[in-house]
Amino acid sequence: MKHFIIPIKLAFRSLGNNLGRTMLSLLGVVIGVASVILVLSFGLGVKSFLVDQISSFGSDIIEVEVKIPKVKKTSSQNAGGLSGGTQVTTFKLEDAEKVAKIENIGDWYASIMSQQIVSFGNENKQTFIMGTTSGVIKTDKKVEIDQGIMFSDDDDKSLRQVAVLGSEIKNDFFGEEKALGKNIKIKGQNYKIIGVLKERGATGFFNFDNTIYVPLQTTQKKLAGIDYLQFAIFKVKDMKKLDATILDVTDAIRDRHNIVNPDDDDFAVNSIVEVLDILDKVFFSVNLLLLALVSISLVVGGVGIMNVMYVTVTERTFEIGLKKSVGAKNWHILFQFLFEAIFLTFLGGIGGIFIGMGISKAGEILASHFGFFLDFPITWWSLAIGLGFSSFTGIAFGYFPARKASQLSPMEALHKE
């Protein structure tokens, strides 16, 4: 037992005798461990936020969206091309209607998004217009009517100029006044308000409450001047048949688009399950990369520990010689100095954990201030990784000074004094 107690006492004495120097050398370890805690905590928090946002649409849906041919649906070329203005105009309402006839497909809706200037009286507001089929009310359970009704299939086919307002749009234009039956102008045209939605909030950076729902074909022909879709959402009846249903959907659209080579696909079929799986892989890769980067500060801290230990060995050369002269073995000296290095880095790890936890909590408060209710959890395994990193740093960088101390000759050590 004394072999463990004595090194602890000596470690405390070493820390107290050279407090300023030791604290500076531990700074790299503290920063490194705090960074590890923050990377894992923020990663879990953001991932959980995104999963919640995606899952809010339901886990039993398939989305069909446009895709640039000859590139993968998850590629940067596809995402960059679509966001950069490349238009794919081949996905039509008839495609969605054919998919809806597949046996395992239930409720569905097809949609396009547009931005328009909307006005009421003397007030103008730029807002999102969601042109959609009437099935949105059954497919997306988050779309709930607060006042009035949702437009019907007849409204869509007849190109009626009717609108259902998000709660924020309603409050901006009408406040506490009744909105039903009144007209707003979209692109200079009158649209009768037939419904108001319950407050929903934002998903990611898209605010549903600042959105106006308009019949799809009315939006296509009278507002956007197009005849194609951007995406369609389909509910799956039996999730056990999800993979087969995705193949059926793919085959149905390929048949309509006369596509033989899958590389020519101008559409992508995604399920929420697939999206969540991709999200897991992305965050795992990003976390590994960030952990590799923050480990640099641990290496810097380890070098500082090594320097301190080398200086400590030099300062305590006589002590080492004296111990050896009265029978201390090499492994006694090795263990003593190695334990001191591990103990010091362990203290740095504890400090880094508390700092990381503090910053995580501050991050939660800051995020809520800007309207993002994020949790940055501190898990037991993130604490274990932080302490493990700090302890490994002590072993890796404390070994060589400890070995040097253990191999000192008693006569040489005493002679130097």
C-alpha positions as CSV (number, residue, x, y, z in Angstrom):
1,M,0.0,0.0,0.0
2,K,2.8,2.4,0.8
3,H,4.0,2.0,-2.8
4,F,0.8,3.9,-3.8
5,I,0.6,6.4,-0.9
6,I,4.1,7.7,-1.1
7,P,3.9,8.6,-4.9
8,I,0.6,10.4,-4.2
9,K,2.3,12.5,-1.4
10,L,5.3,13.2,-3.6
11,A,3.0,14.2,-6.5
12,F,1.2,16.7,-4.3
13,R,4.5,18.0,-3.0
14,S,5.8,18.4,-6.6
15,L,2.6,20.2,-7.6
16,G,2.8,22.5,-4.6
17,N,6.5,23.4,-5.0
18,N,6.2,24.3,-8.6
19,L,2.5,25.4,-8.8
20,G,2.9,28.1,-11.5
21,R,5.0,26.0,-13.7
22,T,2.8,22.9,-13.3
23,M,-0.4,24.8,-14.0
24,L,1.0,26.2,-17.2
25,S,2.1,22.8,-18.4
26,L,-1.3,21.4,-17.6
27,L,-3.1,24.1,-19.6
28,G,-2.8,22.1,-22.8
29,V,-4.3,19.0,-21.1
30,V,-7.2,21.1,-19.7
31,I,-7.9,22.7,-23.1
32,G,-7.6,19.3,-24.8
33,V,-10.0,17.5,-22.5
34,A,-12.5,20.4,-22.5
35,S,-12.4,20.3,-26.3
36,V,-13.1,16.6,-26.3
37,I,-16.1,17.1,-23.9
38,L,-17.4,19.9,-26.0
39,V,-17.0,18.1,-29.4
40,L,-18.9,15.1,-28.1
41,S,-21.5,17.2,-26.2
42,F,-22.2,19.6,-29.1
43,G,-22.2,16.7,-31.6
44,L,-24.8,14.8,-29.6
45,G,-26.9,17.9,-29.1
46,V,-27.0,19.0,-32.8
47,K,-27.6,15.4,-33.9
48,S,-30.4,15.0,-31.5
49,F,-31.9,18.3,-32.6
50,L,-31.8,17.3,-36.3
51,V,-33.2,13.8,-35.6
52,D,-36.1,15.3,-33.7
53,Q,-36.7,17.8,-36.6
54,I,-36.6,15.1,-39.2
55,S,-38.7,12.6,-37.1
56,S,-41.3,15.3,-36.6
57,F,-42.5,14.4,-40.2
58,G,-43.1,10.8,-39.1
59,S,-40.9,7.7,-39.5
60,D,-43.3,6.0,-41.9
61,I,-42.9,8.3,-45.0
62,I,-41.1,8.2,-48.3
63,E,-40.0,11.4,-50.1
64,V,-39.6,11.6,-53.8
65,E,-37.6,14.7,-54.9
66,V,-35.9,15.9,-58.0
67,K,-32.3,15.0,-58.7
68,I,-29.7,16.0,-61.3
69,P,-29.0,13.0,-63.6
70,K,-25.6,11.3,-63.6
71,V,-24.8,12.2,-60.0
72,K,-25.5,10.5,-56.7
73,K,-28.5,11.9,-54.7
74,T,-26.3,12.5,-51.7
75,S,-23.4,14.1,-53.6
76,S,-22.3,17.7,-53.4
77,Q,-22.8,18.0,-57.1
78,N,-26.5,17.3,-56.7
79,A,-27.0,19.5,-53.6
80,G,-24.9,22.3,-55.1
81,G,-26.5,22.2,-58.5
82,L,-30.1,22.3,-57.1
83,S,-29.3,25.1,-54.7
84,G,-27.4,26.9,-57.4
85,G,-30.4,27.2,-59.6
86,T,-30.3,24.0,-61.8
87,Q,-33.9,23.1,-62.5
88,V,-35.1,19.6,-63.0
89,T,-38.6,19.8,-64.6
90,T,-39.5,16.2,-65.3
91,F,-41.2,15.3,-62.0
92,K,-44.9,15.9,-62.6
93,L,-48.2,15.5,-60.7
94,E,-49.0,12.5,-62.8
95,D,-45.9,10.8,-61.5
96,A,-47.0,11.3,-57.9
97,E,-50.5,10.1,-58.8
98,K,-49.1,6.9,-60.2
99,V,-46.9,6.3,-57.1
100,A,-50.0,6.8,-55.0
101,K,-51.6,3.8,-56.6
102,I,-48.9,1.4,-55.3
103,E,-50.5,-1.0,-52.8
104,N,-48.3,-0.1,-49.8
105,I,-48.7,3.6,-50.2
106,G,-51.3,5.5,-48.1
107,D,-51.9,9.2,-47.8
108,W,-49.7,11.5,-49.8
109,Y,-49.2,15.0,-51.1
110,A,-47.2,16.7,-53.8
111,S,-45.7,20.2,-53.4
112,I,-43.6,23.1,-54.7
113,M,-42.2,26.0,-52.7
114,S,-42.2,29.6,-53.8
115,Q,-41.4,33.0,-52.3
116,Q,-43.9,35.8,-53.1
117,I,-44.7,39.3,-51.8
118,V,-48.0,39.0,-49.9
119,S,-50.0,42.1,-49.0
120,F,-53.0,43.1,-47.0
121,G,-54.1,46.7,-46.9
122,N,-50.9,48.8,-46.8
123,E,-48.7,46.0,-45.3
124,N,-46.4,43.9,-47.5
125,K,-44.5,40.8,-46.4
126,Q,-42.3,38.4,-48.3
127,T,-43.2,34.9,-47.4
128,F,-43.1,31.3,-48.4
129,I,-45.9,29.9,-50.5
130,M,-46.4,26.1,-50.3
131,G,-48.3,24.9,-53.3
132,T,-49.6,21.5,-52.3
133,T,-52.4,19.0,-52.9
134,S,-55.1,18.7,-50.3
135,G,-53.6,15.4,-48.9
136,V,-51.1,17.4,-46.8
137,I,-53.6,17.7,-44.0
138,K,-53.8,13.9,-43.7
139,T,-50.2,13.1,-44.5
140,D,-48.4,15.7,-42.3
141,K,-49.9,15.4,-38.8
142,K,-48.2,18.7,-37.8
143,V,-50.5,20.6,-40.2
144,E,-53.5,21.3,-38.0
145,I,-56.4,23.6,-38.7
146,D,-57.1,26.2,-36.0
147,Q,-59.8,28.1,-37.8
148,G,-61.7,27.4,-41.0
149,I,-60.9,24.5,-43.4
150,M,-58.2,23.2,-45.7
151,F,-58.8,23.5,-49.4
152,S,-60.1,20.5,-51.3
153,D,-59.2,18.5,-54.4
154,D,-61.9,20.4,-56.3
155,D,-60.3,23.7,-55.2
156,D,-57.0,22.4,-56.6
157,K,-58.4,21.2,-59.9
158,S,-60.5,24.3,-60.4
159,L,-57.5,26.6,-59.8
160,R,-59.4,28.4,-57.1
161,Q,-57.5,31.3,-55.5
162,V,-57.8,30.3,-51.8
163,A,-55.3,30.3,-49.1
164,V,-54.6,28.8,-45.6
165,L,-52.4,31.0,-43.4
166,G,-49.7,30.0,-41.0
167,S,-50.3,31.4,-37.5
168,E,-47.5,34.0,-37.7
169,I,-48.8,35.3,-41.1
170,K,-52.2,35.6,-39.6
171,N,-51.0,37.5,-36.6
172,D,-48.8,39.9,-38.7
173,F,-51.7,40.9,-40.9
174,F,-54.7,40.6,-38.7
175,G,-53.6,40.5,-35.1
176,E,-56.6,39.5,-33.0
177,E,-59.1,40.2,-35.8
178,K,-60.8,37.5,-37.7
179,A,-59.0,36.5,-41.0
180,L,-61.5,34.0,-42.5
181,G,-63.3,35.3,-45.5
182,K,-60.9,38.2,-46.1
183,N,-58.7,38.6,-49.1
184,I,-54.9,38.9,-49.3
185,K,-53.0,39.7,-52.4
186,I,-50.3,37.3,-53.7
187,K,-48.4,38.5,-56.7
188,G,-51.1,41.2,-57.1
189,Q,-54.0,38.6,-57.2
190,N,-56.7,38.3,-54.6
191,Y,-56.7,35.1,-52.6
192,K,-59.6,34.3,-50.2
193,I,-58.6,33.1,-46.7
194,I,-60.4,29.9,-45.9
195,G,-58.3,28.6,-43.0
196,V,-55.7,29.4,-40.4
197,L,-53.2,26.8,-39.1
198,K,-52.3,26.1,-35.5
199,E,-48.8,27.3,-34.4
200,R,-46.2,24.7,-35.4
201,G,-42.8,26.4,-35.1
202,A,-39.7,25.9,-37.2
203,T,-38.0,22.8,-38.5
204,G,-34.4,23.5,-38.9
205,F,-34.3,27.0,-40.5
206,F,-37.7,26.7,-42.1
207,N,-40.6,28.5,-40.3
208,F,-43.9,26.8,-41.0
209,D,-45.8,29.5,-39.2
210,N,-44.5,32.0,-41.8
211,T,-45.9,30.0,-44.7
212,I,-49.1,30.2,-46.7
213,Y,-50.6,27.1,-48.1
214,V,-52.2,27.4,-51.6
215,P,-53.6,24.7,-53.9
216,L,-50.8,23.1,-55.9
217,Q,-52.1,23.7,-59.4
218,T,-53.1,27.3,-58.6
219,T,-49.6,27.9,-57.4
220,Q,-48.1,26.2,-60.5
221,K,-50.2,28.0,-63.1
222,K,-51.0,31.4,-61.5
223,L,-48.0,32.1,-59.2
224,A,-44.9,30.1,-60.3
225,G,-45.6,29.6,-64.0
226,I,-44.4,26.0,-64.0
227,D,-46.0,22.5,-64.5
228,Y,-43.6,20.3,-62.4
229,L,-43.1,19.3,-58.8
230,Q,-40.2,19.7,-56.4
231,F,-41.1,16.9,-54.1
232,A,-43.9,14.6,-53.0
233,I,-44.4,12.8,-49.6
234,F,-46.0,9.4,-49.3
235,K,-47.0,7.5,-46.1
236,V,-46.1,3.8,-46.0
237,K,-48.8,1.5,-44.7
238,D,-46.5,-1.4,-43.7
239,M,-43.0,-0.4,-42.7
240,K,-41.9,-4.1,-42.9
241,K,-42.2,-3.7,-46.7
242,L,-40.3,-0.4,-46.8
243,D,-37.5,-1.6,-49.0
244,A,-39.8,-3.3,-51.5
245,T,-42.0,-0.2,-51.6
246,I,-39.0,2.0,-52.4
247,L,-38.2,-0.3,-55.3
248,D,-41.8,-0.1,-56.5
249,V,-41.8,3.7,-56.3
250,T,-38.5,3.8,-58.2
251,D,-39.7,1.5,-60.9
252,A,-43.0,3.4,-61.3
253,I,-41.3,6.7,-61.9
254,R,-38.6,5.2,-64.2
255,D,-41.3,3.7,-66.3
256,R,-43.0,7.1,-66.7
257,H,-39.7,8.8,-67.5
258,N,-38.6,6.0,-69.9
259,I,-35.4,5.5,-67.8
260,V,-33.5,2.3,-68.3
261,N,-30.1,3.2,-66.9
262,P,-30.3,4.1,-63.1
263,D,-27.5,6.7,-63.7
264,D,-30.1,8.7,-65.7
265,D,-32.5,9.0,-62.8
266,D,-33.8,12.5,-62.5
267,F,-35.4,11.8,-59.2
268,A,-34.4,10.4,-55.8
269,V,-36.4,8.3,-53.4
270,N,-35.6,8.7,-49.7
271,S,-37.1,7.3,-46.5
272,I,-36.7,8.8,-43.1
273,V,-35.0,5.6,-42.0
274,E,-32.4,6.1,-44.7
275,V,-31.9,9.8,-43.8
276,L,-31.4,9.0,-40.1
277,D,-28.9,6.3,-41.1
278,I,-27.0,8.8,-43.2
279,L,-27.1,11.3,-40.4
280,D,-25.6,8.7,-38.0
281,K,-22.7,8.0,-40.4
282,V,-22.0,11.7,-41.1
283,F,-21.9,12.7,-37.4
284,F,-19.7,9.7,-36.6
285,S,-17.2,10.7,-39.2
286,V,-17.3,14.4,-38.2
287,N,-16.8,13.5,-34.5
288,L,-13.8,11.4,-35.3
289,L,-12.3,14.2,-37.4
290,L,-12.9,16.8,-34.7
291,L,-11.5,14.5,-32.0
292,A,-8.4,14.0,-34.1
293,L,-8.0,17.7,-34.3
294,V,-8.5,18.5,-30.6
295,S,-6.0,15.8,-29.7
296,I,-3.4,18.2,-31.0
297,S,-3.8,20.3,-27.8
298,L,-3.4,17.1,-25.8
299,V,-0.1,16.4,-27.5
300,V,1.0,20.0,-26.7
301,G,-0.1,19.4,-23.1
302,G,1.8,16.1,-23.1
303,V,5.0,17.8,-24.2
304,G,4.6,20.3,-21.4
305,I,4.2,17.5,-18.9
306,M,7.3,15.8,-20.3
307,N,9.3,19.0,-19.9
308,V,8.1,19.4,-16.3
309,M,9.0,15.9,-15.5
310,Y,12.4,16.1,-17.0
311,V,13.1,19.3,-14.9
312,T,11.7,17.4,-11.8
313,V,14.0,14.5,-12.4
314,T,17.0,16.9,-12.6
315,E,16.0,18.8,-9.5
316,R,15.5,15.5,-7.5
317,T,18.6,13.7,-8.7
318,F,20.1,13.5,-5.2
319,E,16.8,12.2,-3.8
320,I,16.8,9.4,-6.5
321,G,20.4,8.5,-5.7
322,L,19.6,8.4,-2.0
323,K,16.6,6.1,-2.5
324,K,18.6,3.7,-4.6
325,S,21.5,3.6,-2.2
326,V,19.1,2.4,0.5
327,G,17.6,-0.3,-1.7
328,A,15.0,1.2,-4.0
329,K,14.6,-0.7,-7.2
330,N,14.5,0.8,-10.7
331,W,10.8,0.0,-11.0
332,H,10.1,1.8,-7.7
333,I,11.6,5.0,-9.2
334,L,9.9,4.4,-12.5
335,F,6.5,3.9,-10.9
336,Q,6.9,7.0,-8.7
337,F,7.7,9.4,-11.5
338,L,5.2,7.8,-13.9
339,F,2.5,8.0,-11.3
340,E,3.3,11.7,-10.8
341,A,2.9,12.4,-14.5
342,I,-0.4,10.4,-14.6
343,F,-1.7,12.1,-11.5
344,L,-0.9,15.6,-12.8
345,T,-2.6,14.9,-16.1
346,F,-5.6,13.4,-14.3
347,L,-6.0,16.6,-12.4
348,G,-5.9,18.4,-15.8
349,G,-8.5,16.1,-17.1
350,I,-10.8,16.8,-14.1
351,G,-10.3,20.6,-14.7
352,G,-11.0,20.1,-18.5
353,I,-14.2,18.2,-17.7
354,F,-15.6,20.9,-15.5
355,I,-14.7,23.6,-18.0
356,G,-16.3,21.6,-20.8
357,M,-19.5,21.1,-18.8
358,G,-19.7,24.8,-18.0
359,I,-19.3,25.8,-21.6
360,S,-21.9,23.2,-22.7
361,K,-24.4,24.6,-20.2
362,A,-23.6,28.1,-21.5
363,G,-24.2,26.9,-25.0
364,E,-27.6,25.7,-24.1
365,I,-28.5,29.0,-22.6
366,L,-27.2,30.9,-25.6
367,A,-29.0,28.7,-28.1
368,S,-32.3,29.1,-26.2
369,H,-31.8,32.9,-26.3
370,F,-31.9,32.7,-30.1
371,G,-34.9,30.4,-30.2
372,F,-33.1,27.0,-30.6
373,F,-33.9,24.7,-27.7
374,L,-30.9,22.5,-27.8
375,D,-29.6,20.1,-25.2
376,F,-25.8,19.5,-25.0
377,P,-25.7,16.3,-22.9
378,I,-22.6,15.2,-21.0
379,T,-22.6,11.4,-21.2
380,W,-20.6,9.0,-19.0
381,W,-18.7,7.7,-22.0
382,S,-17.7,11.3,-23.0
383,L,-16.3,11.7,-19.4
384,A,-14.5,8.4,-19.7
385,I,-13.0,9.4,-23.1
386,G,-11.8,12.7,-21.6
387,L,-10.2,11.1,-18.6
388,G,-8.8,8.3,-20.7
389,F,-7.2,10.8,-23.0
390,S,-5.6,12.7,-20.2
391,S,-4.4,9.6,-18.4
392,F,-3.0,8.2,-21.7
393,T,-1.2,11.6,-22.1
394,G,0.4,11.1,-18.7
395,I,1.6,7.6,-19.5
396,A,2.8,8.4,-23.0
397,F,4.7,11.6,-22.1
398,G,5.6,10.7,-18.6
399,Y,7.3,7.4,-19.4
400,F,10.6,8.7,-20.8
401,P,11.4,11.1,-17.9
402,A,10.4,8.4,-15.4
403,R,12.6,5.8,-17.2
404,K,15.5,8.3,-17.2
405,A,15.0,8.7,-13.5
406,S,14.9,5.0,-12.8
407,Q,18.1,4.3,-14.7
408,L,20.2,6.8,-12.8
409,S,23.2,5.3,-11.1
410,P,23.2,5.9,-7.3
411,M,26.8,7.0,-7.3
412,E,26.3,9.4,-10.2
413,A,23.2,10.8,-8.6
414,L,24.8,11.4,-5.2
415,H,28.0,12.8,-6.8
416,K,25.9,15.4,-8.7
417,E,24.6,16.8,-5.5
